[in-house]
Amino acid sequence: MSLLESTRRLFSSTSLVANMYHGLINQGATDCLNSVLQVLFMTEDFREAVTRYSGGNPHSEFLDHHLKVLFDDLQNHTAYSYKITQKLGIDNVYEQRDAAECLERVLRMTSPDASQIFHGQLANKTICSKGHIQTDRDAPFWLLPLSLVDSCSEDYSVVYGAEEFFKPLDFCGENQLYCEQCDDKADATMRDVIKHHPNVLCLLLKRFEFNYNYMSYIKINCSVEVPETLEIPESQTYELYAFVDHFGDLRGGHYTSTIKIQEEHRDKWYQFDGTRVTELDFQPFQLDNTERSQTAYLLFYSKNKGKSRYLYCCFFS
């Protein structure tokens, strides 16, 4: 094989890889929505569920048909999310919005067949000092919020935040709780438990909090230790496959998404920033199970270890 032919083949192969993944055009300030849509598209089970439901229910009021059209476009070229913003009722595309709110909004308007992948169920469990258990207040969730206020230090981690979220609360003395089985007040422990673990667990790092000293919302830019694998009650292990970053301040910020993709039997992380899609120069989690980030905002963890269910499958052979 000649050097010229080898060069041509190398260039062709490189171009093919570069064109395998496509971005979304920013309509103004729709990067908050686009970053979430990229993750949803790269979540294979969600994409397949949207396609199935759309095919069987072409006239449904759910968002699935519009998502399928967008996903079909993203398989072939840079796409435009105009139809999605229309369906979501986003009239002013120049208004800064929150990516977490965009995610919840999309999932609420998507068919149960697709949205159930992200749907979890919390329950409140109370145990009195005599061992009586009372479970109530079932609460569905799309994401779990982890607070950074008053706990953000150099040692703050997602593992710590998850532990704090599920930490039991003790009620004793004047704060005793009424137990129906005891028919009296008693010392008790209360905690939230996950009644149903979602296939994809989304964690929200609460970087935007109301500050009473300034009487306004501020952004918390502290560094957070993000693990590649995470175990939460009850002994359920999840693996990070995507995250959404927020850069800048509360009013002039910018969102991107970073997603793990399996290529040639190994994982590669790509950043999706508007129409620009690039492989990360430094691949995370090569040296340790954790990485530190000052910009991570939404973290997406998959429950199943079978990576192919949550990673984008190449459309080229």
C-alpha positions, 0 to 999 in steps of 0.5 A: 500500500502506498503512503498516499493511499495509507494517508487517504485511508487514515484521513477517511477513518479520522473524518468518520469518527469525527462525524459520528457524533453531532451537536445541537444548535443554540437558539439563543440561551437554549444550551440548558435544554440542549445539554440535557437533550444530548444526554437523553439521546445518548441514553440508549434505552430512553431513545429506543423507548421514545422510538417505540412509543412514537411508532405506535402512537403517532398522534399522542400529546406526549413529546415522544414524536418530537424527540424521535424526529430530533434523535433521528436528525442527531444520528446524521447531522447537527440538529436544531431543537426548535420543535422541542422548545415550541412543544415545551412552551419556551417562547423566549429562547434568550432567557436563561433557564436551569438544566435541572428544570429542563430535564424534569419538564421534558420527562414530565411531558414524555410517555411513561414508557420512556420516562420510567427509566429515570423515575424513582420512588422515595418512601419515608420510614419511621421506626419507634424505640420499640421497633414498630415501623411506619412507612408513608409519604411515597414521593416520586422523583426524577433526580435527587438533590444534594445540598452543598450549603454549609458542607462544601469544603475541600473534602466534600464528595458526592458520596458524602452528599448521598450519605447526608441525604439518606442520614436518619433523623433522631427524635427524642425528648420533647421531639418524640413522635406519635406511634400508632402501634404504641398509641403514644409518643416515643423516641423514633428514627426517621429516614428516607428510603428508595422504594424503587431504584430508577434505571438511571439515577440523576443527582443534582448538585445544588449549586444555586442557593438563596443567600439571606445575607444578600437576599438573592440566589448565588452560585456555589463554585466549590470543588466536588469529588465525583465518583465513577461508581456510587453505592446508595441504599439499599446496596444498589451500585450505579456507574457514571455515564454522563454529566452536565456542567455549568460554567459562569454565574447565575445570570450569564452561565453556559451549559455543556454535557460530557458523555462516556461512549464505548468505542473499540471495546474501551470507554471514551469521554466526549464533550458536547458544547453546542455544535462542537463535539470533541473527545476529551484530551484528558480522559477521566477516571484513568488513575482513580475512581474519583475526579474533582469538579467545580462545574459539575451540576447534573450527574447521570448514573446507570444502574445496570452494569451492561454498558451497552444499554446506556451508551450510544451505539455507533451507526457506522460499521 
